[in-house]
Amino acid sequence: MDLNDIRSGVTLLSFCIFLGLMAWTYWPARQREHDAAALLPFAGEAADTPLYQQLRSEPGRSDE
């Protein structure tokens, strides 16, 4: 067993780990978690108030 055999083994092991991670990530049962994570940037206080109230309360805006 020489160094190239070890390199080939490490490469094969890394590729198997990569495939396992991809299968775990994109497994259909995880779709709900991905959908929830996709909406995280839009969550917050501003999402709870109507748009017209958000526009009125913008800093630096005066309607007078």
TAKAPE-V821401 format. One record per pair of residues at least 12 apart in sequence whose ideal C-beta (glycine too) atoms are under 8 Angstrom apart, sorted by the first residue. I is the first residue (numbers start at 1). J is the second residue. If there is no record, write none. Layout:
i=I j=J
i=I j=J
This chain:
none
